[in-house]
Amino acid sequence: SIDAEVHSSELTDAYDKFVIPRTWLSRPSWYCINGEVLYYTKDGKADKIIESELKSKNGKILYNGAEGKIWLGPVIWSTPKWCN
């Protein structure tokens, strides 16, 4: 992370249909959030699923360049059941 208040993590594709958090790469509690989050996408399989979900949920592209896109949008993964 860039800052102690900024958390980053990775989403991966599952069954080519949806994305799931890779909780082993970061703190699982980081996925217990509501509201809008930032997404960085390139041109991978999971990125295409993320972009499709964001488009259907009115996500906004904040940056679109040769190296990827930065989106602002709602949480698109299923929040773990143990989240409060």
PyMOL Python script that loads the backbone (N, CA, C, O; Angstrom):
from pymol import cmd

cmd.read_pdbstr("""\
ATOM      1  N   SER A   1       0.822  -1.194   0.000  1.00  0.00           N
ATOM      2  CA  SER A   1       0.000   0.000   0.000  1.00  0.00           C
ATOM      3  C   SER A   1       0.864   1.254   0.000  1.00  0.00           C
ATOM      4  O   SER A   1       1.986   1.257   0.506  1.00  0.00           O
ATOM      5  N   ILE A   2       0.329   2.295  -0.565  1.00  0.00           N
ATOM      6  CA  ILE A   2       1.015   3.577  -0.662  1.00  0.00           C
ATOM      7  C   ILE A   2       1.038   4.274   0.693  1.00  0.00           C
ATOM      8  O   ILE A   2       1.998   4.971   1.020  1.00  0.00           O
ATOM      9  N   ASP A   3       0.014   4.092   1.459  1.00  0.00           N
ATOM     10  CA  ASP A   3      -0.205   4.812   2.699  1.00  0.00           C
ATOM     11  C   ASP A   3      -0.841   3.837   3.684  1.00  0.00           C
ATOM     12  O   ASP A   3      -1.505   2.888   3.266  1.00  0.00           O
ATOM     13  N   ALA A   4      -0.653   4.050   4.964  1.00  0.00           N
ATOM     14  CA  ALA A   4      -1.226   3.151   5.966  1.00  0.00           C
ATOM     15  C   ALA A   4      -2.750   3.094   5.899  1.00  0.00           C
ATOM     16  O   ALA A   4      -3.354   2.108   6.321  1.00  0.00           O
ATOM     17  N   GLU A   5      -3.370   4.147   5.370  1.00  0.00           N
ATOM     18  CA  GLU A   5      -4.827   4.194   5.263  1.00  0.00           C
ATOM     19  C   GLU A   5      -5.342   3.652   3.932  1.00  0.00           C
ATOM     20  O   GLU A   5      -6.552   3.541   3.736  1.00  0.00           O
ATOM     21  N   VAL A   6      -4.446   3.319   3.030  1.00  0.00           N
ATOM     22  CA  VAL A   6      -4.824   2.790   1.725  1.00  0.00           C
ATOM     23  C   VAL A   6      -4.500   1.309   1.697  1.00  0.00           C
ATOM     24  O   VAL A   6      -3.357   0.919   1.933  1.00  0.00           O
ATOM     25  N   HIS A   7      -5.480   0.491   1.415  1.00  0.00           N
ATOM     26  CA  HIS A   7      -5.291  -0.954   1.360  1.00  0.00           C
ATOM     27  C   HIS A   7      -5.426  -1.430  -0.074  1.00  0.00           C
ATOM     28  O   HIS A   7      -6.286  -0.959  -0.818  1.00  0.00           O
ATOM     29  N   SER A   8      -4.581  -2.357  -0.451  1.00  0.00           N
ATOM     30  CA  SER A   8      -4.675  -2.916  -1.793  1.00  0.00           C
ATOM     31  C   SER A   8      -4.749  -4.429  -1.691  1.00  0.00           C
ATOM     32  O   SER A   8      -4.292  -5.030  -0.719  1.00  0.00           O
ATOM     33  N   SER A   9      -5.324  -5.016  -2.699  1.00  0.00           N
ATOM     34  CA  SER A   9      -5.498  -6.451  -2.696  1.00  0.00           C
ATOM     35  C   SER A   9      -5.720  -6.924  -4.115  1.00  0.00           C
ATOM     36  O   SER A   9      -5.710  -6.119  -5.046  1.00  0.00           O
ATOM     37  N   GLU A  10      -5.917  -8.207  -4.292  1.00  0.00           N
ATOM     38  CA  GLU A  10      -6.108  -8.772  -5.619  1.00  0.00           C
ATOM     39  C   GLU A  10      -7.403  -9.563  -5.683  1.00  0.00           C
ATOM     40  O   GLU A  10      -7.762 -10.283  -4.751  1.00  0.00           O
ATOM     41  N   LEU A  11      -8.093  -9.412  -6.800  1.00  0.00           N
ATOM     42  CA  LEU A  11      -9.267 -10.228  -7.101  1.00  0.00           C
ATOM     43  C   LEU A  11      -8.877 -11.184  -8.215  1.00  0.00           C
ATOM     44  O   LEU A  11      -8.128 -10.816  -9.120  1.00  0.00           O
ATOM     45  N   THR A  12      -9.377 -12.396  -8.155  1.00  0.00           N
ATOM     46  CA  THR A  12      -9.095 -13.372  -9.195  1.00  0.00           C
ATOM     47  C   THR A  12     -10.402 -13.942  -9.725  1.00  0.00           C
ATOM     48  O   THR A  12     -11.431 -13.886  -9.053  1.00  0.00           O
ATOM     49  N   ASP A  13     -10.353 -14.487 -10.928  1.00  0.00           N
ATOM     50  CA  ASP A  13     -11.583 -15.020 -11.512  1.00  0.00           C
ATOM     51  C   ASP A  13     -11.886 -16.407 -10.954  1.00  0.00           C
ATOM     52  O   ASP A  13     -10.985 -17.160 -10.586  1.00  0.00           O
ATOM     53  N   ALA A  14     -13.169 -16.720 -10.900  1.00  0.00           N
ATOM     54  CA  ALA A  14     -13.629 -18.034 -10.459  1.00  0.00           C
ATOM     55  C   ALA A  14     -14.618 -18.558 -11.492  1.00  0.00           C
ATOM     56  O   ALA A  14     -15.660 -17.949 -11.736  1.00  0.00           O
ATOM     57  N   TYR A  15     -14.287 -19.677 -12.085  1.00  0.00           N
ATOM     58  CA  TYR A  15     -15.151 -20.331 -13.075  1.00  0.00           C
ATOM     59  C   TYR A  15     -15.479 -19.435 -14.257  1.00  0.00           C
ATOM     60  O   TYR A  15     -16.506 -19.628 -14.907  1.00  0.00           O
ATOM     61  N   ASP A  16     -14.624 -18.458 -14.549  1.00  0.00           N
ATOM     62  CA  ASP A  16     -14.821 -17.523 -15.662  1.00  0.00           C
ATOM     63  C   ASP A  16     -16.130 -16.743 -15.576  1.00  0.00           C
ATOM     64  O   ASP A  16     -16.617 -16.239 -16.588  1.00  0.00           O
ATOM     65  N   LYS A  17     -16.709 -16.638 -14.368  1.00  0.00           N
ATOM     66  CA  LYS A  17     -18.011 -15.980 -14.225  1.00  0.00           C
ATOM     67  C   LYS A  17     -18.019 -14.835 -13.230  1.00  0.00           C
ATOM     68  O   LYS A  17     -18.759 -13.869 -13.412  1.00  0.00           O
ATOM     69  N   PHE A  18     -17.219 -14.921 -12.190  1.00  0.00           N
ATOM     70  CA  PHE A  18     -17.209 -13.884 -11.172  1.00  0.00           C
ATOM     71  C   PHE A  18     -15.822 -13.786 -10.567  1.00  0.00           C
ATOM     72  O   PHE A  18     -14.948 -14.601 -10.863  1.00  0.00           O
ATOM     73  N   VAL A  19     -15.623 -12.793  -9.724  1.00  0.00           N
ATOM     74  CA  VAL A  19     -14.323 -12.613  -9.084  1.00  0.00           C
ATOM     75  C   VAL A  19     -14.441 -12.870  -7.588  1.00  0.00           C
ATOM     76  O   VAL A  19     -15.480 -12.635  -6.970  1.00  0.00           O
ATOM     77  N   ILE A  20     -13.346 -13.357  -7.034  1.00  0.00           N
ATOM     78  CA  ILE A  20     -13.265 -13.611  -5.593  1.00  0.00           C
ATOM     79  C   ILE A  20     -11.977 -12.984  -5.062  1.00  0.00           C
ATOM     80  O   ILE A  20     -11.000 -12.853  -5.799  1.00  0.00           O
ATOM     81  N   PRO A  21     -11.974 -12.601  -3.799  1.00  0.00           N
ATOM     82  CA  PRO A  21     -10.767 -12.031  -3.193  1.00  0.00           C
ATOM     83  C   PRO A  21      -9.696 -13.099  -3.006  1.00  0.00           C
ATOM     84  O   PRO A  21     -10.003 -14.256  -2.719  1.00  0.00           O
ATOM     85  N   ARG A  22      -8.465 -12.708  -3.168  1.00  0.00           N
ATOM     86  CA  ARG A  22      -7.322 -13.563  -2.828  1.00  0.00           C
ATOM     87  C   ARG A  22      -6.906 -13.184  -1.413  1.00  0.00           C
ATOM     88  O   ARG A  22      -5.980 -12.397  -1.217  1.00  0.00           O
ATOM     89  N   THR A  23      -7.587 -13.741  -0.445  1.00  0.00           N
ATOM     90  CA  THR A  23      -7.358 -13.341   0.946  1.00  0.00           C
ATOM     91  C   THR A  23      -6.002 -13.761   1.479  1.00  0.00           C
ATOM     92  O   THR A  23      -5.535 -13.185   2.462  1.00  0.00           O
ATOM     93  N   TRP A  24      -5.366 -14.721   0.881  1.00  0.00           N
ATOM     94  CA  TRP A  24      -4.046 -15.123   1.366  1.00  0.00           C
ATOM     95  C   TRP A  24      -2.969 -14.088   1.025  1.00  0.00           C
ATOM     96  O   TRP A  24      -1.863 -14.157   1.560  1.00  0.00           O
ATOM     97  N   LEU A  25      -3.270 -13.142   0.153  1.00  0.00           N
ATOM     98  CA  LEU A  25      -2.310 -12.097  -0.199  1.00  0.00           C
ATOM     99  C   LEU A  25      -2.452 -10.846   0.659  1.00  0.00           C
ATOM    100  O   LEU A  25      -1.560  -9.998   0.660  1.00  0.00           O
ATOM    101  N   SER A  26      -3.533 -10.719   1.370  1.00  0.00           N
ATOM    102  CA  SER A  26      -3.758  -9.526   2.174  1.00  0.00           C
ATOM    103  C   SER A  26      -4.635  -9.875   3.365  1.00  0.00           C
ATOM    104  O   SER A  26      -5.078 -11.015   3.511  1.00  0.00           O
ATOM    105  N   ARG A  27      -4.873  -8.913   4.188  1.00  0.00           N
ATOM    106  CA  ARG A  27      -5.715  -9.146   5.362  1.00  0.00           C
ATOM    107  C   ARG A  27      -7.157  -9.378   4.934  1.00  0.00           C
ATOM    108  O   ARG A  27      -7.725  -8.557   4.213  1.00  0.00           O
ATOM    109  N   PRO A  28      -7.751 -10.470   5.362  1.00  0.00           N
ATOM    110  CA  PRO A  28      -9.146 -10.741   4.983  1.00  0.00           C
ATOM    111  C   PRO A  28     -10.111  -9.629   5.376  1.00  0.00           C
ATOM    112  O   PRO A  28     -11.106  -9.414   4.683  1.00  0.00           O
ATOM    113  N   SER A  29      -9.847  -8.919   6.467  1.00  0.00           N
ATOM    114  CA  SER A  29     -10.758  -7.855   6.903  1.00  0.00           C
ATOM    115  C   SER A  29     -10.843  -6.727   5.891  1.00  0.00           C
ATOM    116  O   SER A  29     -11.798  -5.951   5.928  1.00  0.00           O
ATOM    117  N   TRP A  30      -9.882  -6.608   4.992  1.00  0.00           N
ATOM    118  CA  TRP A  30      -9.918  -5.548   3.990  1.00  0.00           C
ATOM    119  C   TRP A  30     -11.069  -5.747   3.018  1.00  0.00           C
ATOM    120  O   TRP A  30     -11.459  -4.808   2.324  1.00  0.00           O
ATOM    121  N   TYR A  31     -11.614  -6.947   2.956  1.00  0.00           N
ATOM    122  CA  TYR A  31     -12.741  -7.216   2.069  1.00  0.00           C
ATOM    123  C   TYR A  31     -14.087  -6.946   2.742  1.00  0.00           C
ATOM    124  O   TYR A  31     -15.132  -7.107   2.112  1.00  0.00           O
ATOM    125  N   CYS A  32     -14.074  -6.543   4.000  1.00  0.00           N
ATOM    126  CA  CYS A  32     -15.299  -6.250   4.756  1.00  0.00           C
ATOM    127  C   CYS A  32     -15.615  -4.760   4.668  1.00  0.00           C
ATOM    128  O   CYS A  32     -15.653  -4.068   5.685  1.00  0.00           O
ATOM    129  N   ILE A  33     -15.837  -4.278   3.478  1.00  0.00           N
ATOM    130  CA  ILE A  33     -16.088  -2.850   3.310  1.00  0.00           C
ATOM    131  C   ILE A  33     -17.365  -2.621   2.521  1.00  0.00           C
ATOM    132  O   ILE A  33     -17.863  -3.506   1.826  1.00  0.00           O
ATOM    133  N   ASN A  34     -17.866  -1.433   2.647  1.00  0.00           N
ATOM    134  CA  ASN A  34     -19.034  -0.992   1.890  1.00  0.00           C
ATOM    135  C   ASN A  34     -18.654   0.275   1.147  1.00  0.00           C
ATOM    136  O   ASN A  34     -17.605   0.867   1.399  1.00  0.00           O
ATOM    137  N   GLY A  35     -19.505   0.678   0.243  1.00  0.00           N
ATOM    138  CA  GLY A  35     -19.241   1.917  -0.481  1.00  0.00           C
ATOM    139  C   GLY A  35     -18.422   1.688  -1.730  1.00  0.00           C
ATOM    140  O   GLY A  35     -18.345   0.575  -2.250  1.00  0.00           O
ATOM    141  N   GLU A  36     -17.811   2.759  -2.201  1.00  0.00           N
ATOM    142  CA  GLU A  36     -17.052   2.687  -3.439  1.00  0.00           C
ATOM    143  C   GLU A  36     -15.575   2.410  -3.166  1.00  0.00           C
ATOM    144  O   GLU A  36     -15.018   2.830  -2.152  1.00  0.00           O
ATOM    145  N   VAL A  37     -14.966   1.696  -4.095  1.00  0.00           N
ATOM    146  CA  VAL A  37     -13.548   1.373  -4.013  1.00  0.00           C
ATOM    147  C   VAL A  37     -12.916   1.635  -5.379  1.00  0.00           C
ATOM    148  O   VAL A  37     -13.618   1.797  -6.377  1.00  0.00           O
ATOM    149  N   LEU A  38     -11.600   1.674  -5.411  1.00  0.00           N
ATOM    150  CA  LEU A  38     -10.867   1.838  -6.661  1.00  0.00           C
ATOM    151  C   LEU A  38     -10.454   0.476  -7.203  1.00  0.00           C
ATOM    152  O   LEU A  38     -10.113  -0.429  -6.441  1.00  0.00           O
ATOM    153  N   TYR A  39     -10.487   0.340  -8.508  1.00  0.00           N
ATOM    154  CA  TYR A  39     -10.053  -0.880  -9.188  1.00  0.00           C
ATOM    155  C   TYR A  39      -9.042  -0.498 -10.249  1.00  0.00           C
ATOM    156  O   TYR A  39      -9.194   0.521 -10.922  1.00  0.00           O
ATOM    157  N   TYR A  40      -8.013  -1.311 -10.399  1.00  0.00           N
ATOM    158  CA  TYR A  40      -7.038  -1.127 -11.476  1.00  0.00           C
ATOM    159  C   TYR A  40      -7.156  -2.356 -12.369  1.00  0.00           C
ATOM    160  O   TYR A  40      -6.955  -3.481 -11.913  1.00  0.00           O
ATOM    161  N   THR A  41      -7.483  -2.139 -13.646  1.00  0.00           N
ATOM    162  CA  THR A  41      -7.644  -3.256 -14.568  1.00  0.00           C
ATOM    163  C   THR A  41      -6.697  -3.126 -15.744  1.00  0.00           C
ATOM    164  O   THR A  41      -6.313  -2.030 -16.153  1.00  0.00           O
ATOM    165  N   LYS A  42      -6.336  -4.281 -16.271  1.00  0.00           N
ATOM    166  CA  LYS A  42      -5.519  -4.343 -17.488  1.00  0.00           C
ATOM    167  C   LYS A  42      -6.321  -5.128 -18.518  1.00  0.00           C
ATOM    168  O   LYS A  42      -7.447  -4.747 -18.838  1.00  0.00           O
ATOM    169  N   ASP A  43      -5.764  -6.213 -19.040  1.00  0.00           N
ATOM    170  CA  ASP A  43      -6.503  -6.966 -20.057  1.00  0.00           C
ATOM    171  C   ASP A  43      -6.522  -8.468 -19.777  1.00  0.00           C
ATOM    172  O   ASP A  43      -6.579  -9.269 -20.710  1.00  0.00           O
ATOM    173  N   GLY A  44      -6.476  -8.849 -18.522  1.00  0.00           N
ATOM    174  CA  GLY A  44      -6.539 -10.254 -18.148  1.00  0.00           C
ATOM    175  C   GLY A  44      -7.973 -10.760 -18.045  1.00  0.00           C
ATOM    176  O   GLY A  44      -8.930 -10.001 -18.198  1.00  0.00           O
ATOM    177  N   LYS A  45      -8.096 -12.046 -17.785  1.00  0.00           N
ATOM    178  CA  LYS A  45      -9.413 -12.679 -17.680  1.00  0.00           C
ATOM    179  C   LYS A  45     -10.227 -12.082 -16.530  1.00  0.00           C
ATOM    180  O   LYS A  45     -11.392 -11.729 -16.709  1.00  0.00           O
ATOM    181  N   ALA A  46      -9.618 -11.971 -15.361  1.00  0.00           N
ATOM    182  CA  ALA A  46     -10.323 -11.393 -14.210  1.00  0.00           C
ATOM    183  C   ALA A  46     -10.658  -9.921 -14.463  1.00  0.00           C
ATOM    184  O   ALA A  46     -11.708  -9.437 -14.041  1.00  0.00           O
ATOM    185  N   ASP A  47      -9.767  -9.218 -15.149  1.00  0.00           N
ATOM    186  CA  ASP A  47     -10.009  -7.800 -15.446  1.00  0.00           C
ATOM    187  C   ASP A  47     -11.264  -7.610 -16.304  1.00  0.00           C
ATOM    188  O   ASP A  47     -12.031  -6.672 -16.091  1.00  0.00           O
ATOM    189  N   LYS A  48     -11.461  -8.491 -17.255  1.00  0.00           N
ATOM    190  CA  LYS A  48     -12.656  -8.402 -18.124  1.00  0.00           C
ATOM    191  C   LYS A  48     -13.933  -8.612 -17.309  1.00  0.00           C
ATOM    192  O   LYS A  48     -14.932  -7.928 -17.531  1.00  0.00           O
ATOM    193  N   ILE A  49     -13.901  -9.556 -16.370  1.00  0.00           N
ATOM    194  CA  ILE A  49     -15.057  -9.793 -15.499  1.00  0.00           C
ATOM    195  C   ILE A  49     -15.291  -8.573 -14.607  1.00  0.00           C
ATOM    196  O   ILE A  49     -16.429  -8.135 -14.436  1.00  0.00           O
ATOM    197  N   ILE A  50     -14.225  -8.033 -14.047  1.00  0.00           N
ATOM    198  CA  ILE A  50     -14.334  -6.841 -13.189  1.00  0.00           C
ATOM    199  C   ILE A  50     -14.936  -5.676 -13.973  1.00  0.00           C
ATOM    200  O   ILE A  50     -15.849  -5.009 -13.487  1.00  0.00           O
ATOM    201  N   GLU A  51     -14.438  -5.431 -15.167  1.00  0.00           N
ATOM    202  CA  GLU A  51     -14.949  -4.322 -15.975  1.00  0.00           C
ATOM    203  C   GLU A  51     -16.416  -4.516 -16.336  1.00  0.00           C
ATOM    204  O   GLU A  51     -17.186  -3.556 -16.324  1.00  0.00           O
ATOM    205  N   SER A  52     -16.809  -5.738 -16.654  1.00  0.00           N
ATOM    206  CA  SER A  52     -18.207  -6.017 -16.971  1.00  0.00           C
ATOM    207  C   SER A  52     -19.107  -5.744 -15.762  1.00  0.00           C
ATOM    208  O   SER A  52     -20.173  -5.141 -15.893  1.00  0.00           O
ATOM    209  N   GLU A  53     -18.666  -6.192 -14.596  1.00  0.00           N
ATOM    210  CA  GLU A  53     -19.427  -5.945 -13.361  1.00  0.00           C
ATOM    211  C   GLU A  53     -19.526  -4.448 -13.078  1.00  0.00           C
ATOM    212  O   GLU A  53     -20.593  -3.947 -12.725  1.00  0.00           O
ATOM    213  N   LEU A  54     -18.425  -3.749 -13.231  1.00  0.00           N
ATOM    214  CA  LEU A  54     -18.430  -2.310 -12.955  1.00  0.00           C
ATOM    215  C   LEU A  54     -19.331  -1.553 -13.921  1.00  0.00           C
ATOM    216  O   LEU A  54     -20.046  -0.636 -13.517  1.00  0.00           O
ATOM    217  N   LYS A  55     -19.300  -1.933 -15.192  1.00  0.00           N
ATOM    218  CA  LYS A  55     -20.184  -1.290 -16.173  1.00  0.00           C
ATOM    219  C   LYS A  55     -21.648  -1.502 -15.811  1.00  0.00           C
ATOM    220  O   LYS A  55     -22.457  -0.580 -15.917  1.00  0.00           O
ATOM    221  N   SER A  56     -21.991  -2.721 -15.381  1.00  0.00           N
ATOM    222  CA  SER A  56     -23.386  -3.018 -15.043  1.00  0.00           C
ATOM    223  C   SER A  56     -23.827  -2.344 -13.749  1.00  0.00           C
ATOM    224  O   SER A  56     -25.024  -2.202 -13.501  1.00  0.00           O
ATOM    225  N   LYS A  57     -22.863  -1.926 -12.918  1.00  0.00           N
ATOM    226  CA  LYS A  57     -23.181  -1.284 -11.646  1.00  0.00           C
ATOM    227  C   LYS A  57     -22.799   0.197 -11.650  1.00  0.00           C
ATOM    228  O   LYS A  57     -22.578   0.797 -10.599  1.00  0.00           O
ATOM    229  N   ASN A  58     -22.726   0.773 -12.851  1.00  0.00           N
ATOM    230  CA  ASN A  58     -22.452   2.206 -13.019  1.00  0.00           C
ATOM    231  C   ASN A  58     -21.107   2.664 -12.469  1.00  0.00           C
ATOM    232  O   ASN A  58     -20.984   3.783 -11.971  1.00  0.00           O
ATOM    233  N   GLY A  59     -20.100   1.801 -12.560  1.00  0.00           N
ATOM    234  CA  GLY A  59     -18.751   2.203 -12.190  1.00  0.00           C
ATOM    235  C   GLY A  59     -18.253   3.274 -13.148  1.00  0.00           C
ATOM    236  O   GLY A  59     -18.718   3.361 -14.285  1.00  0.00           O
ATOM    237  N   LYS A  60     -17.317   4.081 -12.696  1.00  0.00           N
ATOM    238  CA  LYS A  60     -16.805   5.190 -13.503  1.00  0.00           C
ATOM    239  C   LYS A  60     -15.321   4.989 -13.785  1.00  0.00           C
ATOM    240  O   LYS A  60     -14.556   4.640 -12.886  1.00  0.00           O
ATOM    241  N   ILE A  61     -14.922   5.206 -15.016  1.00  0.00           N
ATOM    242  CA  ILE A  61     -13.503   5.170 -15.368  1.00  0.00           C
ATOM    243  C   ILE A  61     -12.899   6.524 -15.011  1.00  0.00           C
ATOM    244  O   ILE A  61     -13.334   7.559 -15.516  1.00  0.00           O
ATOM    245  N   LEU A  62     -11.901   6.508 -14.143  1.00  0.00           N
ATOM    246  CA  LEU A  62     -11.221   7.737 -13.749  1.00  0.00           C
ATOM    247  C   LEU A  62      -9.987   7.987 -14.604  1.00  0.00           C
ATOM    248  O   LEU A  62      -9.586   9.133 -14.813  1.00  0.00           O
ATOM    249  N   TYR A  63      -9.390   6.912 -15.094  1.00  0.00           N
ATOM    250  CA  TYR A  63      -8.197   7.014 -15.929  1.00  0.00           C
ATOM    251  C   TYR A  63      -8.214   5.874 -16.932  1.00  0.00           C
ATOM    252  O   TYR A  63      -8.520   4.736 -16.577  1.00  0.00           O
ATOM    253  N   ASN A  64      -7.888   6.171 -18.183  1.00  0.00           N
ATOM    254  CA  ASN A  64      -7.839   5.161 -19.239  1.00  0.00           C
ATOM    255  C   ASN A  64      -6.584   5.407 -20.053  1.00  0.00           C
ATOM    256  O   ASN A  64      -6.530   6.339 -20.856  1.00  0.00           O
ATOM    257  N   GLY A  65      -5.570   4.569 -19.846  1.00  0.00           N
ATOM    258  CA  GLY A  65      -4.310   4.733 -20.548  1.00  0.00           C
ATOM    259  C   GLY A  65      -3.809   3.413 -21.106  1.00  0.00           C
ATOM    260  O   GLY A  65      -4.430   2.368 -20.914  1.00  0.00           O
ATOM    261  N   ALA A  66      -2.703   3.468 -21.784  1.00  0.00           N
ATOM    262  CA  ALA A  66      -2.123   2.271 -22.406  1.00  0.00           C
ATOM    263  C   ALA A  66      -1.757   1.205 -21.376  1.00  0.00           C
ATOM    264  O   ALA A  66      -1.769   0.014 -21.687  1.00  0.00           O
ATOM    265  N   GLU A  67      -1.433   1.625 -20.148  1.00  0.00           N
ATOM    266  CA  GLU A  67      -1.027   0.668 -19.120  1.00  0.00           C
ATOM    267  C   GLU A  67      -2.187   0.118 -18.299  1.00  0.00           C
ATOM    268  O   GLU A  67      -1.972  -0.767 -17.470  1.00  0.00           O
ATOM    269  N   GLY A  68      -3.399   0.605 -18.495  1.00  0.00           N
ATOM    270  CA  GLY A  68      -4.568   0.086 -17.793  1.00  0.00           C
ATOM    271  C   GLY A  68      -5.580   1.171 -17.482  1.00  0.00           C
ATOM    272  O   GLY A  68      -5.439   2.319 -17.904  1.00  0.00           O
ATOM    273  N   LYS A  69      -6.606   0.783 -16.735  1.00  0.00           N
ATOM    274  CA  LYS A  69      -7.684   1.698 -16.350  1.00  0.00           C
ATOM    275  C   LYS A  69      -7.808   1.728 -14.833  1.00  0.00           C
ATOM    276  O   LYS A  69      -7.549   0.737 -14.151  1.00  0.00           O
ATOM    277  N   ILE A  70      -8.206   2.877 -14.327  1.00  0.00           N
ATOM    278  CA  ILE A  70      -8.556   3.008 -12.913  1.00  0.00           C
ATOM    279  C   ILE A  70     -10.037   3.326 -12.859  1.00  0.00           C
ATOM    280  O   ILE A  70     -10.509   4.278 -13.481  1.00  0.00           O
ATOM    281  N   TRP A  71     -10.757   2.514 -12.107  1.00  0.00           N
ATOM    282  CA  TRP A  71     -12.206   2.641 -11.964  1.00  0.00           C
ATOM    283  C   TRP A  71     -12.567   3.010 -10.533  1.00  0.00           C
ATOM    284  O   TRP A  71     -11.837   2.696  -9.594  1.00  0.00           O
ATOM    285  N   LEU A  72     -13.698   3.678 -10.381  1.00  0.00           N
ATOM    286  CA  LEU A  72     -14.329   3.907  -9.090  1.00  0.00           C
ATOM    287  C   LEU A  72     -15.687   3.238  -9.176  1.00  0.00           C
ATOM    288  O   LEU A  72     -16.476   3.530 -10.075  1.00  0.00           O
ATOM    289  N   GLY A  73     -15.956   2.344  -8.244  1.00  0.00           N
ATOM    290  CA  GLY A  73     -17.230   1.640  -8.287  1.00  0.00           C
ATOM    291  C   GLY A  73     -17.529   0.910  -6.997  1.00  0.00           C
ATOM    292  O   GLY A  73     -16.724   0.919  -6.066  1.00  0.00           O
ATOM    293  N   PRO A  74     -18.686   0.277  -6.944  1.00  0.00           N
ATOM    294  CA  PRO A  74     -19.095  -0.438  -5.738  1.00  0.00           C
ATOM    295  C   PRO A  74     -18.313  -1.741  -5.568  1.00  0.00           C
ATOM    296  O   PRO A  74     -17.659  -2.213  -6.498  1.00  0.00           O
ATOM    297  N   VAL A  75     -18.392  -2.299  -4.394  1.00  0.00           N
ATOM    298  CA  VAL A  75     -17.797  -3.610  -4.123  1.00  0.00           C
ATOM    299  C   VAL A  75     -18.477  -4.629  -5.029  1.00  0.00           C
ATOM    300  O   VAL A  75     -19.705  -4.697  -5.069  1.00  0.00           O
ATOM    301  N   ILE A  76     -17.695  -5.418  -5.753  1.00  0.00           N
ATOM    302  CA  ILE A  76     -18.273  -6.394  -6.684  1.00  0.00           C
ATOM    303  C   ILE A  76     -18.038  -7.836  -6.244  1.00  0.00           C
ATOM    304  O   ILE A  76     -18.461  -8.764  -6.932  1.00  0.00           O
ATOM    305  N   TRP A  77     -17.379  -8.034  -5.125  1.00  0.00           N
ATOM    306  CA  TRP A  77     -17.165  -9.386  -4.620  1.00  0.00           C
ATOM    307  C   TRP A  77     -18.162  -9.675  -3.514  1.00  0.00           C
ATOM    308  O   TRP A  77     -18.726  -8.757  -2.919  1.00  0.00           O
ATOM    309  N   SER A  78     -18.375 -10.936  -3.245  1.00  0.00           N
ATOM    310  CA  SER A  78     -19.260 -11.325  -2.144  1.00  0.00           C
ATOM    311  C   SER A  78     -18.516 -11.101  -0.834  1.00  0.00           C
ATOM    312  O   SER A  78     -17.425 -11.632  -0.628  1.00  0.00           O
ATOM    313  N   THR A  79     -19.111 -10.318   0.035  1.00  0.00           N
ATOM    314  CA  THR A  79     -18.491 -10.046   1.324  1.00  0.00           C
ATOM    315  C   THR A  79     -18.492 -11.325   2.163  1.00  0.00           C
ATOM    316  O   THR A  79     -19.521 -11.995   2.255  1.00  0.00           O
ATOM    317  N   PRO A  80     -17.361 -11.676   2.775  1.00  0.00           N
ATOM    318  CA  PRO A  80     -17.314 -12.879   3.603  1.00  0.00           C
ATOM    319  C   PRO A  80     -18.384 -12.871   4.690  1.00  0.00           C
ATOM    320  O   PRO A  80     -18.718 -11.818   5.233  1.00  0.00           O
ATOM    321  N   LYS A  81     -18.914 -14.038   5.002  1.00  0.00           N
ATOM    322  CA  LYS A  81     -19.996 -14.148   5.984  1.00  0.00           C
ATOM    323  C   LYS A  81     -19.596 -13.667   7.368  1.00  0.00           C
ATOM    324  O   LYS A  81     -20.449 -13.206   8.127  1.00  0.00           O
ATOM    325  N   TRP A  82     -18.323 -13.763   7.713  1.00  0.00           N
ATOM    326  CA  TRP A  82     -17.884 -13.374   9.056  1.00  0.00           C
ATOM    327  C   TRP A  82     -17.698 -11.867   9.215  1.00  0.00           C
ATOM    328  O   TRP A  82     -17.384 -11.406  10.312  1.00  0.00           O
ATOM    329  N   CYS A  83     -17.882 -11.099   8.160  1.00  0.00           N
ATOM    330  CA  CYS A  83     -17.780  -9.639   8.274  1.00  0.00           C
ATOM    331  C   CYS A  83     -18.947  -9.098   9.095  1.00  0.00           C
ATOM    332  O   CYS A  83     -20.068  -9.597   9.004  1.00  0.00           O
ATOM    333  N   ASN A  84     -18.674  -8.098   9.877  1.00  0.00           N
ATOM    334  CA  ASN A  84     -19.735  -7.468  10.686  1.00  0.00           C
ATOM    335  C   ASN A  84     -20.383  -6.356   9.913  1.00  0.00           C
ATOM    336  O   ASN A  84     -21.296  -5.702  10.418  1.00  0.00           O
TER     337      ASN A  84
END
""", "prot")
cmd.dss("prot")
cmd.show_as("cartoon", "prot")
cmd.util.cbc("prot")
cmd.orient("prot")
